[in-house]
Structures are given as C-alpha cells and as structure tokens.
C-alpha cells in the first residue's frame, strides 16, 4: 500500500495513462478521474479516461474533455473510486488484470490493483486525489472543480456522517481557487426534475417499514421508471431518500436494473453496519453506506437484504 507521497511520486513516472471509473458513475469517480487526468496533462503526460456509457448528463461535462479516442492503447492503467473488479464497466474488462494503481477510499477495497493508495477514513476519493495532486502540481481551477464535485457529492453536500473536518478543509481549499461552487451546489443539490419529484412521491407512498419502524425499504421497479419515462439523471441519488424518514436509522433502496437483477443501496446509522450487511450479498462500501448487485426477484432481494441487515444490527 502506497502513501500519498509515494503515490504522487509513482504517478509522475507514468505516461500514456488510461483512467478507469466504475459502473453507473457518480460524482466521486468522475470528478476524481477527471482531476487526475488534468493534473497528469499539466505535467506534460498523455492521459485519458476510458469512455463510460453509464455516465449521465449531470456528470458528463466534467469528463467530456478527457475521454480516450477509439482504439487508444495505454501504457499504464489507473482506477479511481473502484472497490472491486465487479464494478468495472463492460468495456473496462480487458484491463481488469492490468490495473497498476488503484486509488480508493472504501474499506471493502478488494486488493485487485498491483499497488494501491487506499484511505478508508477519507470521505471521498476526491479527498485522496486532492492530497496526491498537491504533491504533483498546483491545484488549478480546472483540477479543483471536478474535485469539488467529487467531495461534495460523496458527502451529500457535506451532511453525511462521513464528513469530517478534513473534508471541510479540502472543500475550502478548492473553493479558494476561485471555482464556481455555487452553481455546482445549485445544480447537484437544489435542483430536481419534475419526473424526479414524482418518483420520490411514489416511492414514499409505497415505502415499507420494518424492525419497529427503524428500517425503511423503498423500491424502484423498472415499471416505475417506464411509467415516469425517467432517465438515469432522474434516478441518481434516489438511494438517499429512504434514510431521510424520521425515526429510522436504516434506509434500504432496491432498484431493478433488469428483470432478475437488482441494485441494493443501504444507508445506516451507528446501530447497523451497512458494509457487513451488503458483504453477505457480495457487495461492500462503508459502514454507513454500502451496496450490492444481486440476482433474483425484487421480493427475494428485499427478504435477503432485510435478513442481512437485521443480522448485523447491534440490538
């Protein structure tokens, strides 16, 4: 395992670099990868992001300048915010055995990289990338903006339990570069489409409560998405909705990705270890936020995750 300084030194020895992001990419993986790509280019290196077909309109502008051209053949491969090879997009499969450096903040990181820089106490991979990039090159506005996206999205605009004093310090340093953080906050955290609001209303009306109303389960079947004509951008971050219900300390969201395939997202308080629960189903993440993708019907998936969550509860 490399330290921040060792990682920065190692990256400066690389050229012709391809950076991987995870499936259904969020602000942290895209922001971290884009910032690293810009930093490497500022050092005179050739660097690109592997195109990710799952990216939504929300995050596409941050990655747009960095997509690799078709047929690009890298000399080195780096991953950002990827905890396990199961999270690689389909077009990244040819690189699964060639990832030289993994930069991640998940306690469940599975050790696939030939070397890695993993800081589980970091609220976001963006925090780690900020520390690494500072050792390599000045943090310009072009670097700071995607890093702010990374850190702010993985902390829910600095309200999730993973937020620390260090997180705020990093955010302050990024803001001081002169980035337009106000627009980022408005677009990412204070703007919702009509479709998104309608989906939230339906999910709330059909939510289920368990464990003396301490556990909330919300579901997003394909039929709801089709009925609402929802895009991926409409569905982003709906996994945080269940945890907002007053009086609960565990929010479970089950999203049907395809018939027989479901994505589970778990958000918890200190009573329940989300990572331990999701690990039972082959997933992982953080103690307070984790997920898994499982096969089966939505009802079977719900029973399985409820069993795992209750087994990990402290009372």
C-alpha positions in Angstrom: 0.0 0.0 0.0 1.4 3.4 -1.0 1.3 6.6 1.0 0.0 9.8 -0.5 3.6 11.0 -1.3 4.6 7.6 -2.7 1.5 7.6 -4.9 2.3 11.1 -6.2 5.9 10.1 -7.0 4.7 6.9 -8.7 2.2 8.8 -10.9 4.9 11.2 -12.1 6.8 8.3 -13.5 3.9 7.2 -15.8 2.9 8.4 -19.2 0.2 7.3 -21.7 -2.2 6.6 -18.9 -5.8 5.4 -19.0 -8.0 6.1 -16.0 -11.0 3.8 -15.2 -14.2 4.8 -13.5 -16.9 2.5 -12.1 -20.3 1.4 -13.5 -23.2 3.8 -13.0 -20.5 6.5 -12.4 -21.2 9.1 -9.7 -19.6 12.4 -9.0 -16.7 11.0 -6.9 -15.4 8.5 -9.5 -15.9 11.0 -12.4 -14.6 14.0 -10.5 -11.6 12.2 -9.2 -10.7 10.7 -12.6 -11.1 14.0 -14.4 -9.0 15.9 -11.9 -6.2 13.3 -12.1 -6.3 13.3 -15.8 -6.0 17.1 -15.9 -3.1 17.0 -13.4 -1.2 14.5 -15.4 -1.7 16.6 -18.6 -0.4 19.6 -16.7 2.7 17.7 -16.1 3.1 17.1 -19.8 1.8 13.5 -19.7 -0.6 11.8 -22.1 -3.7 10.8 -20.1 -7.3 9.9 -20.9 -10.5 8.5 -19.2 -11.9 5.3 -20.6 -15.3 6.2 -22.0 -18.1 5.2 -19.6 -21.5 4.7 -21.3 -23.3 4.8 -18.0 -22.5 8.5 -17.4 -25.5 10.8 -17.0 -25.9 14.4 -18.2 -25.2 15.5 -14.7 -21.6 14.5 -14.7 -20.8 14.3 -18.4 -19.5 17.9 -18.7 -16.7 17.2 -16.2 -15.4 14.2 -18.1 -16.0 15.5 -21.7 -12.5 16.9 -22.2 -10.8 13.7 -21.2 -12.4 10.7 -23.0 -10.0 8.4 -24.7 -10.2 8.2 -28.5 -11.4 5.0 -30.0 -8.6 2.4 -30.2 -6.4 4.2 -27.7 -3.7 1.8 -26.3 -2.4 2.9 -22.9 0.9 2.0 -21.4 -0.5 2.3 -17.8 -3.9 1.8 -16.2 -5.1 3.5 -13.1 -8.5 3.3 -11.3 -10.3 5.8 -9.1 -13.0 5.1 -6.6 -13.4 1.4 -7.6 -13.5 -1.0 -4.7 -13.9 -4.2 -6.6 -13.4 -5.6 -10.2 -17.1 -6.3 -10.2 -17.7 -2.6 -10.5 -15.8 -2.3 -13.8 -17.9 -1.2 -16.9 -18.0 -3.8 -19.6 -15.5 -2.0 -21.8 -13.0 -2.0 -18.9 -12.9 -5.8 -18.7 -9.8 -6.1 -20.9 -7.9 -4.1 -18.3 -9.0 -6.0 -15.2 -5.6 -7.7 -14.9 -3.6 -4.7 -15.8 -4.6 -2.1 -13.2 -1.3 -0.8 -11.9 -2.6 1.6 -9.3 -6.0 1.7 -7.6 -6.9 4.9 -5.7 -9.9 4.3 -3.4 -11.5 5.1 0.0 -13.7 2.1 0.5 -12.9 -0.2 3.5 -14.1 -3.1 1.2 -11.4 -2.5 -1.4 -10.6 -6.0 -2.6 -6.9 -5.6 -3.5 -7.1 -6.0 -7.2 -4.5 -3.4 -8.2 -0.8 -4.2 -8.5 -0.4 -1.4 -6.0 -2.9 0.9 -4.3 -3.5 4.0 -2.3 -6.5 3.4 -0.1 -7.5 5.8 2.7 -10.7 4.4 4.3 -11.1 7.4 6.6 -11.4 9.8 3.6 -15.0 10.9 2.9 -14.4 10.6 -0.8 -11.8 9.5 -3.3 -11.7 13.2 -4.2 -10.1 13.9 -0.8 -7.3 11.5 -1.6 -6.8 12.8 -5.1 -6.5 16.4 -3.7 -3.7 15.3 -1.4 -2.0 13.4 -4.2 -2.3 16.1 -6.8 -0.9 18.8 -4.4 2.3 16.8 -4.3 2.5 16.7 -8.1 1.4 20.1 -9.5 -0.5 23.3 -8.5 -4.2 22.7 -8.0 -5.7 24.9 -10.7 -9.4 25.7 -11.1 -9.6 23.1 -13.8 -8.5 20.5 -11.3 -10.3 22.0 -8.3 -13.8 22.0 -9.9 -14.1 18.2 -10.5 -12.5 17.6 -7.2 -15.2 19.7 -5.5 -17.8 17.7 -7.4 -16.2 14.5 -6.1 -16.1 15.6 -2.5 -19.4 17.3 -2.3 -21.4 14.5 -4.0 -20.0 11.7 -1.8 -20.8 13.7 1.3 -24.3 14.8 0.2 -23.1 18.4 0.2 -21.2 17.9 3.4 -24.1 16.5 5.5 -23.4 12.7 5.5 -21.8 11.1 8.5 -18.6 10.5 6.6 -17.9 14.3 6.5 -15.0 15.3 8.7 -13.1 18.5 9.5 -10.6 17.4 6.9 -13.4 17.2 4.3 -14.4 20.8 5.0 -10.7 21.8 4.9 -10.3 20.3 1.4 -13.5 21.9 0.2 -12.4 25.3 1.5 -9.0 24.9 -0.3 -10.8 24.0 -3.5 -13.2 27.0 -3.2 -10.2 29.3 -2.7 -9.0 28.5 -6.2 -12.0 30.6 -7.5 -14.2 27.8 -8.8 -17.9 28.4 -9.3 -19.0 26.2 -6.4 -22.3 28.0 -6.1 -23.5 26.7 -9.4 -22.3 23.2 -8.6 -24.3 23.2 -5.4 -27.4 24.6 -7.1 -27.4 22.0 -9.9 -26.4 19.0 -7.9 -28.2 19.5 -4.6 -31.0 22.1 -5.1 -32.5 21.2 -8.5 -34.8 18.3 -9.2 -36.7 17.5 -12.4 -40.5 17.1 -12.2 -40.0 13.4 -13.0 -37.6 13.0 -10.1 -40.0 14.6 -7.7 -42.9 12.4 -9.0 -40.7 9.3 -8.5 -39.9 10.4 -4.9 -43.6 10.9 -4.2 -44.4 7.4 -5.5 -41.5 5.8 -3.5 -42.6 7.4 -0.3 -46.2 6.5 -0.8 -45.2 2.8 -1.2 -42.4 2.6 1.3 -42.4 -0.3 3.8 -41.3 -0.1 7.5 -39.7 -2.9 9.5 -37.9 -3.5 12.8 -40.3 -1.3 14.9 -40.3 1.3 12.1 -36.5 1.7 12.3 -35.8 0.3 8.8 -37.3 1.8 5.7 -37.4 0.0 2.3 -38.1 1.8 -0.9 -38.2 0.3 -4.3 -37.6 1.4 -7.9 -39.0 -1.3 -10.2 -38.5 -1.0 -14.0 -42.2 -0.4 -14.3 -42.0 2.8 -12.3 -39.1 4.1 -14.5 -41.0 3.2 -17.6 -44.2 4.8 -16.4 -42.5 8.0 -15.5 -40.2 8.0 -18.6 -37.3 8.5 -16.2 -33.8 9.0 -17.3 -30.7 7.9 -15.4 -30.3 11.5 -14.2 -33.8 11.4 -12.7 -32.8 8.3 -10.7 -29.4 9.5 -9.5 -29.1 9.7 -5.7 -32.6 8.3 -5.1 -30.8 5.8 -2.8 -30.5 8.5 -0.2 -34.3 9.1 0.1 -35.1 6.2 2.4 -32.7 7.3 5.1 -34.4 10.7 5.4 -37.6 9.2 7.0 -37.9 10.5 10.6 -37.4 7.9 13.3 -35.4 5.4 11.2 -31.8 4.5 11.2 -31.6 2.3 8.1 -32.7 3.2 4.6 -32.8 0.4 2.0 -33.4 1.2 -1.7 -33.8 -1.6 -4.2 -33.6 -0.7 -7.8 -34.5 -3.2 -10.5 -31.7 -2.9 -13.2 -33.1 -5.6 -15.4 -35.5 -8.5 -14.9 -33.9 -10.7 -12.2 -31.1 -8.2 -11.4 -31.4 -5.6 -8.6 -29.1 -2.9 -7.1 -29.3 -2.6 -3.3 -28.2 0.7 -1.6 -28.1 0.8 2.2 -27.7 3.9 4.3 -27.4 3.4 8.1 -26.8 4.9 11.5 -24.4 3.5 14.1 -26.6 0.6 15.0 -26.2 -1.2 11.7 -23.0 -1.9 9.7 -24.0 -1.3 6.1 -20.8 -2.9 4.7 -21.3 -6.1 6.8 -24.8 -6.4 5.6 -24.0 -5.9 1.9 -21.0 -8.1 2.1 -23.3 -11.1 2.8 -24.7 -10.4 -0.7 -21.4 -9.9 -2.4 -21.3 -6.1 -2.1 -19.4 -3.6 0.0 -18.8 0.0 0.8 -18.6 1.9 4.0 -20.0 1.3 7.5 -22.8 3.9 6.9 -23.3 3.5 3.2 -22.9 0.4 1.1 -24.4 -1.5 -1.8 -24.6 -4.8 -3.7 -26.0 -6.1 -7.0 -27.8 -9.4 -6.7 -29.8 -11.8 -8.8 -33.4 -12.6 -8.1 -36.8 -11.0 -7.9 -37.3 -7.8 -6.1 -39.2 -9.6 -3.4 -36.4 -12.2 -3.0 -33.8 -9.3 -2.9 -35.8 -7.5 -0.2 -36.0 -10.6 2.0 -32.3 -11.2 1.6 -31.1 -7.7 2.5 -33.5 -7.4 5.4 -32.2 -10.6 6.8 -28.6 -9.4 6.4 -29.3 -6.0 7.9 -31.1 -7.4 10.9 -28.2 -9.9 11.4 -25.7 -7.0 11.5 -27.8 -4.8 13.9 -26.5 -4.3 17.4 -29.8 -4.9 19.0 
